[in-house]
Amino acid sequence: MKTRLTLLLALVSSGAFAALQPGDPAPNFSLTDIQGHPHSLSEYKGKYIVMEWNNPDCPFVRAQYDSGNMPKLQEEARAKGVVWLTINSAAASRQGDLPPGEIQKFLSDEHATPTAYLRDPDGTVGQLYGAKTTPDMYVISPDGKLIYDGAIDSKPTTDPGEVASSSNYVRAALDSSMAGKPVAVTTSRPYGCSVKY
């Protein structure tokens, strides 16, 4: 058992998990939100789902929120019936591991409106999906398949003033898929702070 655990930890640290590919079924999971309510991916089957890996202390995340881009995208998506799951995989005492009250204040101050803010303190879901950075974005179609994963947009920046001039891959994936068109960019290299597993 100890040998298997050591091997598993080595695989995690080396990034050797097989990455999900666009078109693959999105693995189911269950996590608890900051209010203590459970959420399973399977309960949202039949809807578009966006998953956003989050760390409120990451300057790349702050740029997306302080610019108003992430809250606006959440609002637009949810108005179209999209489920938006914000996930925090920071381990205990690592950067981004904040008490629920502080996370709620962050969401309120930034006018953020995800469907749920989920905690993944042991990193199980982050590693299941291969989340590498904050933000790292995933879009799932109503038939439960991954249609996009990677960066939120085309310009890695910590400057809120530069966000508006980026091409937003998440918005484009949702718009194309909802219109019955192929998603032009299905994957991109995520940027930001490393997920603090």
Number of C-alpha atoms within 10 A of each C-alpha: 6 7 8 9 10 11 12 14 12 12 12 14 11 9 13 11 14 9 13 15 16 17 14 13 15 22 14 12 12 14 19 16 20 16 12 11 10 12 17 12 16 13 10 14 15 12 15 25 26 26 18 25 24 27 28 20 15 19 18 23 23 22 20 25 22 20 17 17 17 23 19 16 18 22 18 13 21 18 10 11 11 23 23 22 23 22 25 28 26 24 18 13 10 13 16 20 21 19 9 15 11 12 17 16 11 16 17 11 11 17 17 19 19 23 17 18 24 24 23 19 20 13 17 14 20 21 17 16 17 18 23 22 25 30 29 27 25 25 27 27 23 15 12 22 18 23 25 26 28 23 24 25 23 16 15 16 18 17 14 18 12 14 23 14 10 13 13 17 23 23 16 17 25 24 15 13 15 15 10 9 11 13 18 12 14 20 18 16 13 21 20 19 19 16 25 20 20
